[in-house]
Amino acid sequence: MSVTAPEPAAAPRGGIATAIREGVKEMGFPRLAIAAFVVILFGIAFATKMNVSSLVSDSLLRVGRNGLLVLALLPAIQGGVGLNFGLPLGILCGLVGCVVSLNFGVPGWGGLGLACGIGALIAWPVGVGYGWLLNRTRGQEMMVGTYLGFAAVSGMSIFWLLAPLRNPALVWAIGGRGLRTTLTLTGSFDHVLDGLGAFTIAGVKVPTGTLVLFIAACALVGLFFRTRAGITISAARSNPRFAKAAGISDEHTRTQATVFSTVLAAIGIVIFAQSYGFVQLYTAPLLMAFPAVACLLIGGGTLSRATLAHVLIGTFLFQTILTVALPVTSQVIQGDFSETARLIIQNGMILYALTRKVDR
Amino acid sequence: MSARLRSMLAHAAVPLLFSALCVFGAFVAHLSPEYLLREMLSRFGRNAVLVMSLLIPILAGLGLNFGIVIGAMAGQIAAIIVTVFGIGGPAGFALAWLLAIPIALLFGTGTGWLFNRAKGREMVTGLIAGFFANGLYQLVFLFAVGSLIPLKAPTLLLPQGYGLRNTVDLVGLQYAMDDLIPWKITLEGSLVRVPLVTFGIVGLFCAFNLFFQRTRLGQQLRAMGQDPHVAATAGIPVERNRILATALSTLFAAWGQLLFLQNIGTLNTYSSHEQVGMFSIAALLVSGATVSRATVGQALIGTILFHTLFVVSPLAGKALAGDAQIGEYFRVFVAYAVITVALVLHAWQKKRAG
């Protein structure tokens, strides 16, 4: 079956001005503004003789750290569920995986594998349930996902307090119960992937393992959407009636897409924790979906369409801003400007995507 | 008959469940009715108008207006301005009330314009618009005030010379309305303030909302809420009315936030507004209101129920599990869960109907 692709933009006619206008239209104004912001930030960094290579190192670290969480949004969009603001559901599964792995005290690679495995294993049925709910609440997936995520995070906060664990490394020293807010991964799987094949070039530290995993995961997701199962999911999204005539139920494919997204989020947070060095419990996952969504949108994704290129470009652009903004702006102004900038850019981008008349 | 009884029970199930939770919590924490009454006297007055600001958009079919956070910011801006000029007391409050009108109407019109561009996803747009506006608010008050916007008030500014302090003492405004007609009663041996004027204002808002539904605009909004397409063919200016409804809601939220602040007496510059949307919406929904239907009575009952639970749950958590933290997480969980369930039911019914 053929899915008609939108016609590529016609060759610009009538001079450079039109060409530029067409180019801006194609890229989207916000994207250009954000790219310009990155350039300006690096410009200031050069001008004030900051250590640019350390800024680049930190940016790379954060790209790898957050990459999988952004990638986790892709299957949901491919499946027609839209922006998956319910990402915290998957993240919580991954956190359970981390806690179990830490509780058994499995060191190094085994710990990482165990956390990912348990996370993914729990995320599977959670994704099935979430997908079932999203099928019954069509048209309001974003809102239902957001608040289901919020409710799950606060419900799990009670669970972390009451969890029947007695491992002194995990629970509060006073009282002897209730998991700590942040669990350190030192001695467990702290930086095992970041350190794998890491090298320094021109003063820039490259966390090879995490970056390779991110790119490999992108490639795998890309490959999956070329397999029979993957094509079925996208086809049901782009033309549900036609798919139904071909014997594909789009309820089924939407659930598959949601499960895929949730499992990726669970693994994503384990990789995040690995690179960050800590597992953050309680309210930490509450707002994690929003920066990830902003990454995807900054890269060029929309509510109904996203590609691997959008994931990669968006993650690089937004995470670079988040990393560079604090040290650079603090050269110019006192106070933490980066948090304000993050709020404006992140939510401005989501707002722009929500209110676009033409949803490409 | 039985179907009607069933639907009545279904409507009352949610508030009954929450009443039971409140009673159970109060029982295990050994809370006296006097204690609860004392808490409610101040909490009801300071939250009821915020909850009522949600009613008009629901009537117009816009759903729960998560954008009332923006209205709360407008109210705070007005409160900050009168504090900077050092105008206190009832006059200061009245000035803040007036100043909030143009600010809130401007913000509300903007939000309404956004909602018109995002038909069918107004709620998520309102939520994100609130986050976005929070960023702009921080930009103005944390960085522009004192640097770009001249302000010579060292007591209000951060030590660095620009940016508003994290807490602003609203000494001038505190109890400006609550104590306009001072009356105190003795409960459990201590004097308790009864905010008569604030209750009067809440009453006025109730009356306005009831009256509004009978006006021409109110009828048009109701028609839009039932079926926007039919309303549009009947010649109702749907897009304009949606903006009007949002602007009114934003204005009421601004006024509601002012009432809230005059009772609290301190402004947490960067966080007082953040939770307004979530708590007001949850309060409305615990009364059994839905995304598409809510009444004035439900707003009042919801405010009382939700805030009773708010007071009770940390204490009950402490009594039951020896940890107040559990109760605090529990009440946040309840707020989120109530909103989630309402959203799910709304979308579910809509899908079945359409």
HADDOCK unambig.tbl for C-alpha pairs under 7 A between the chains (distance, minus, plus):
assign (segid A and resid 136 and name CA) (segid B and resid 348 and name CA) 5.51 0.50 0.50
assign (segid A and resid 137 and name CA) (segid B and resid 344 and name CA) 6.11 0.50 0.50
assign (segid A and resid 137 and name CA) (segid B and resid 347 and name CA) 4.63 0.50 0.50
assign (segid A and resid 137 and name CA) (segid B and resid 348 and name CA) 5.03 0.50 0.50
assign (segid A and resid 137 and name CA) (segid B and resid 351 and name CA) 6.88 0.50 0.50
assign (segid A and resid 138 and name CA) (segid B and resid 347 and name CA) 6.72 0.50 0.50
assign (segid A and resid 138 and name CA) (segid B and resid 351 and name CA) 6.91 0.50 0.50
assign (segid A and resid 140 and name CA) (segid B and resid 347 and name CA) 6.17 0.50 0.50
assign (segid A and resid 142 and name CA) (segid B and resid 124 and name CA) 6.83 0.50 0.50
assign (segid A and resid 143 and name CA) (segid B and resid 124 and name CA) 5.56 0.50 0.50
assign (segid A and resid 144 and name CA) (segid B and resid 340 and name CA) 6.18 0.50 0.50
assign (segid A and resid 144 and name CA) (segid B and resid 343 and name CA) 6.17 0.50 0.50
assign (segid A and resid 144 and name CA) (segid B and resid 344 and name CA) 6.33 0.50 0.50
assign (segid A and resid 147 and name CA) (segid B and resid 336 and name CA) 6.23 0.50 0.50
assign (segid A and resid 147 and name CA) (segid B and resid 339 and name CA) 6.96 0.50 0.50
assign (segid A and resid 147 and name CA) (segid B and resid 340 and name CA) 5.22 0.50 0.50
assign (segid A and resid 148 and name CA) (segid B and resid 340 and name CA) 5.76 0.50 0.50
assign (segid A and resid 150 and name CA) (segid B and resid 336 and name CA) 6.18 0.50 0.50
assign (segid A and resid 151 and name CA) (segid B and resid 333 and name CA) 5.46 0.50 0.50
assign (segid A and resid 151 and name CA) (segid B and resid 336 and name CA) 4.82 0.50 0.50
assign (segid A and resid 151 and name CA) (segid B and resid 337 and name CA) 5.18 0.50 0.50
assign (segid A and resid 154 and name CA) (segid B and resid 329 and name CA) 6.10 0.50 0.50
assign (segid A and resid 154 and name CA) (segid B and resid 332 and name CA) 6.52 0.50 0.50
assign (segid A and resid 154 and name CA) (segid B and resid 333 and name CA) 4.94 0.50 0.50
assign (segid A and resid 155 and name CA) (segid B and resid 333 and name CA) 5.57 0.50 0.50
assign (segid A and resid 157 and name CA) (segid B and resid 329 and name CA) 6.56 0.50 0.50
assign (segid A and resid 158 and name CA) (segid B and resid 326 and name CA) 5.93 0.50 0.50
assign (segid A and resid 158 and name CA) (segid B and resid 329 and name CA) 6.18 0.50 0.50
assign (segid A and resid 158 and name CA) (segid B and resid 330 and name CA) 6.98 0.50 0.50
assign (segid A and resid 340 and name CA) (segid B and resid 135 and name CA) 5.34 0.50 0.50
assign (segid A and resid 340 and name CA) (segid B and resid 138 and name CA) 6.30 0.50 0.50
assign (segid A and resid 340 and name CA) (segid B and resid 139 and name CA) 6.38 0.50 0.50
assign (segid A and resid 343 and name CA) (segid B and resid 131 and name CA) 6.96 0.50 0.50
assign (segid A and resid 343 and name CA) (segid B and resid 132 and name CA) 6.25 0.50 0.50
assign (segid A and resid 343 and name CA) (segid B and resid 135 and name CA) 4.98 0.50 0.50
assign (segid A and resid 344 and name CA) (segid B and resid 132 and name CA) 5.42 0.50 0.50
assign (segid A and resid 344 and name CA) (segid B and resid 135 and name CA) 4.91 0.50 0.50
assign (segid A and resid 344 and name CA) (segid B and resid 136 and name CA) 6.58 0.50 0.50
assign (segid A and resid 347 and name CA) (segid B and resid 128 and name CA) 6.00 0.50 0.50
assign (segid A and resid 347 and name CA) (segid B and resid 131 and name CA) 6.33 0.50 0.50
assign (segid A and resid 347 and name CA) (segid B and resid 132 and name CA) 4.98 0.50 0.50
assign (segid A and resid 348 and name CA) (segid B and resid 132 and name CA) 5.85 0.50 0.50
assign (segid A and resid 351 and name CA) (segid B and resid 125 and name CA) 6.49 0.50 0.50
assign (segid A and resid 351 and name CA) (segid B and resid 128 and name CA) 6.33 0.50 0.50
assign (segid A and resid 351 and name CA) (segid B and resid 129 and name CA) 6.56 0.50 0.50
assign (segid A and resid 354 and name CA) (segid B and resid 118 and name CA) 6.17 0.50 0.50
assign (segid A and resid 354 and name CA) (segid B and resid 125 and name CA) 6.61 0.50 0.50
assign (segid A and resid 355 and name CA) (segid B and resid 114 and name CA) 6.49 0.50 0.50
assign (segid A and resid 355 and name CA) (segid B and resid 117 and name CA) 5.03 0.50 0.50
assign (segid A and resid 355 and name CA) (segid B and resid 118 and name CA) 4.79 0.50 0.50
assign (segid A and resid 356 and name CA) (segid B and resid 117 and name CA) 6.97 0.50 0.50
assign (segid A and resid 357 and name CA) (segid B and resid 117 and name CA) 6.48 0.50 0.50
